Amino acid sequence: MAELRRLLIEPDRLGDLSSRNRVLTLREHERHYLRRVLRLKVGDPVAVIDGCGHLWSARLDVDAALILDTAPSAPAESEPRPRQQLGLAVALVRRGMDDLLRMACELGVDRFQPLQTARCTPQAEHRPDRWASILREAAEQCERLWQPTLHPLRTLQDWSPAPPSQLAVAVTRCDQVQELSLWLEHAAAPDQDLWLVIGPEGGWTADEQTLFGQRHWQPVGLAPTILRSSTAGVCAAVKLSSWRQIRP
């Protein structure tokens, strides 16, 4: 099947259309992307997604607008939100967050929480606008209908996900912890959202590890080697997504 280029449009913009007026006015960067980057011509098909589980087929109009083939209330495809959300909470790192977000989005992670921890380097990046753009582009590219949520930066001490949620935290140099895949198989609750917490390159402090115990966050291992934070995030995304796909 030929690839059908996708464009993510905010739900409120689609909500402004009607069954009679199905012409979606494009913004400048969207026109540039479709006409200059993708080199689409008038009449070429485009898939429109809203990031909330819906897809419409459309065609490029002469005025660099999109005309939906069906009414906004009648999308060509609809997909329910995954019953169990997968989240990654990741300490800020100096390099690698862009790739982590892109690949984890492609792998199916639903929520991302950037964290400020004790051993984050002073040069650790926090670029929410750029990261939102990366997640948007990744959702278009990998053909998922639900756009991941990027939460505002929080400190480790102040952050707690909305219940019901079950949390595991990646640790290293600990012989008495289960590997993440084994913990998912034997202990993960199928009726709760799952979060995996990834630390900074410098590791967790003693106080932070005490906090994990107080909150009953489950320590888990990811690999027999020591992974960079960005690599650990992608490794965790693979394991989480694989577990959700095969569970009953």
N, C-alpha and C positions, 0 to 999 in steps of 0.2 A: 504494500500500500504506500502511495506517495506521501511524503511528509506534508502536513498541513500546518503552516506557521501559526503560532498562537500569540495573542496579545491579551494581557491581563488588564482589565478595566475595573475601576472601583464600582462596587455594587450600587452606590447612590447615583452614579452617572447613568447606569443602565435603568435604574428605577425611574429616571426622568423621562424615559421614552414611553411610547404607547403602542398599541397594536396597529395603529394607522401610521404613526410617525416612527419608523424604525431606523432613522438616519442618525448615526452616532458621530458627532463632531469630534475630530481628533485634535489632540494638542500638538504643539510644534515638535516635541521630541518623538511623539508617536508617528507623526507623518514622516519625520526624518528616518526613523527606524524602518518603516515599511517601504518607503520609496527609495531611499538612498542606500540603506544597509542591506535590506533584503531584495531590493530592486524589483519590487512587485509592480505590476501594471494594472491599469483600470480593468476591473472585471475579475482579477485574480482572487481566489478564495482565501479567507483568513478565518481562523477559529478564535472566537472571543470567549474568554473565561473571566469569571468574577472573583475567583479565589475562595468562593464559598460553595463549591460543589457543582457549579453549573457551567455548561458550554453551549454557545450558539455558533452556527455557521453564518458567515457573512462574506461580503464581497467589497472590494475597494471601489469607491465611487470616483467619478471624474473630479470632484472637488476635494479629493483627499479626505473623504469621510468614509465611514463604513456603513453599509446597509445590511441589517440583519435579515436573514432569510425567514425567520419566524418572529413572532411577538416576544418581547422580554419575558412574558409570563409562560412561554412555551419553549424552554430550552431544548436543544437537540439531545443533550446528555445531562443527566443529573446523578450525583453520587452522594450518599449520606456521609457525614463526618465519621471517621473511625470512632467506634464506641470507646476504645481505650487510646488515650493520647500518649505519645512518646515525647519526652522532654530531655534536653541536654542543658545542664547548668554548667557554664564553663568560666573559669577564672580568666581574666584578661591576660593576654600574652602579647609579646612584642611583635611577633610575626606569626602568620599562619591562620588567623581567625577567618580571613576571607575564604580560603580554601576549605576550612572546616565547615563553614556555613553552607557553602555551595554543595559540597559532597553530601553532607548530612541531609540537606533538603532533598537532593536527588534520591537518597536512600529511604526517605519517608518520615524523618523526624518532624513532629508537629509543632514543637515549642522550643524556643531558645531563650535562655536566661543568662546574660553576661553578669559576672560576679567580680566584685573587688575583694581580694583576700590579702592576708598579711604579707605574703611573699610575691605579690605581683610586682614586676619591675616598674620603676618610675616611667619608663618609656612604653609601657603597655598601652596599646591603642584602644580607644573607644570611639568608634565611628558609626553611630546608629543610622545616619542617613545612607551612608555607603552600604552598610550591611542590609538595610531594608531593600535597597536597589538590587543587591546581589541575590537575595531571597526571591525577589520578584522575577528576575531574569532566570533563575534556576527553576522556579515553578513553571515558567513558560517552556523552557527547554526540555524538562524531563516529563512534561505532559501530565502533571498531577493537577487535579481540579481544586484542591484545597491549598491555599497559600499558608505557609507556616507563620506562626505568631512570634514576633521579636519583642520581648519584654524590656522595660527600662532597666538600666544598670542598678544593681542593688549590692549592698555589702553582704557577706556571707552570714553575719550575725542577724541582719534584719530581714533576710529572705526566707520565706516559707511558701511552698506552692499551695494552691487551693485544694482543699480536700474534695473527694477522697483521693489520696495520692500515696504512692509507695516510693521510697527513695533508697538508692544505693549510691555509694561514694567510692570512686576508684582510688586505691591505695597501692603503694609499692613497698618492696622489701619486707613484706609480712607473710610469713609462712603459714599462718593459721586462718587464712581467709579463702572463701570459695571463689572460683573463677566465675565471672559474670554469667556465662551461658548455663552453668550448673545451677546457680542461684535462681535464674529465671525459670529453669525447668522444674525446680522442686519447691520454690518458696514464693515466686511472684504471684500476686493476686490478680486474677483475670478481670475483676470488676473495679479495679482502680487504675488511675493514670500512673505511668511509670516515669520516674526521673532518674537520670544518672548524673552525678556531680563530678566534674573533672577539675583537678587542681592546677596551680601554676607550675612553671618549670622548676621553681625552688622547693616544691612540695608543701605539705601541710605542716603547720606548727603544732606543738603539743596542745595548746589551748583549743585549736580548731578540731583536733582529733577528740578532745574531751567533749566538745560541743556535739560532735556526731553521736557519741554514746548517749548523751543526754536526750538527744532528739530521736534516738533509735534508728538512725540511718545505717544501713547495712554496708559494712566494708566489703568490697569485692576486688578481685584482680582481673586485669584485662589481658595480660600477655606475660610470658616468662622473661621478657626483656623490659628495659626501662624505655617508655615511650615519651616522645615530646607531647605536650598538651594537645596540639592540633592533631597529631596522629592518634592519640588516645580517644579524642572525640569522634573521629571517623571510625575507629575500631569499635567503639561503643555503639555507634549508629548502626553498623552492620549487624551486630549481635541483637540489638533491640528489635530492629526491623525483621530480622529472620525469625525471631521468637514470635512476634505478632502474626506473621504470615502462616506459621504452622500450627498455632494453638487452635483448639476447637472453637 
